[in-house]
Amino acid sequence: MILVRFVSADGESVSEVEAAPGARLLDVAQADGQPLEGTCEGQMACSTCHVHVAREDFDRLPPASEMEEDLLDLAADVGRRSRLACQIWLTEALGGLTVRMPGGVRDMLGR
């Protein structure tokens, strides 16, 4: 199992969950009740699953595709270590991954 930490936008709350290798970060976050909408259901057609990856973890991720970079341009509260959770597939090499919810997140599903 792979440990993933979700930090709230204000940094006040941290949720640690275990996920199976091969799981998509978006699915793990939604199952944990994190405010990531994923409107396009992971088809990389929106930016509603945008997260900030911790500095110490960012370089462990495969580089973002040009299409992902373009979609991040549309997201609120984007930073240097922003990624789309639908594009992060968990592997053993990502154990201990920490992501923070962006400050501008809006959950249209009302969770």
C-alpha positions, 0 to 999 in steps of 0.5 A, spaced: 500 500 500 502 507 498 501 512 503 498 519 501 497 525 505 492 530 503 492 537 506 487 542 506 488 549 503 488 552 510 493 547 512 489 546 518 487 538 516 491 533 514 488 526 512 492 520 511 490 514 507 493 508 504 492 506 496 493 500 492 499 501 487 496 503 480 490 507 483 489 514 480 490 520 485 483 523 483 480 517 485 483 516 492 482 523 493 474 523 492 474 516 496 477 520 502 472 526 501 477 531 498 474 537 495 476 535 488 470 535 483 474 531 477 468 534 472 471 530 466 471 524 470 479 524 469 479 525 461 483 531 462 478 536 459 478 540 465 482 543 471 477 541 477 482 536 480 488 541 481 492 540 487 499 542 489 504 537 490 509 538 496 516 540 494 519 534 496 515 530 492 514 534 486 520 531 482 518 524 483 512 525 479 513 524 471 513 530 468 506 533 466 504 533 458 503 539 454 496 538 455 496 538 462 500 544 462 495 547 458 489 545 463 493 548 469 493 555 466 485 555 467 485 553 474 485 557 480 491 558 485 496 555 480 503 554 483 510 551 480 508 545 483 501 544 481 498 538 477 492 535 475 490 529 480 487 525 474 494 524 471 498 522 477 498 514 478 500 512 484 506 507 484 511 504 490 516 510 488 511 515 490 510 512 497 508 518 502 506 523 497 503 529 500 498 534 496 495 540 498 488 542 496 488 549 492 485 555 495 481 557 490 477 550 489 470 550 488 466 543 489 460 544 485 458 537 487 456 540 494 461 535 498 
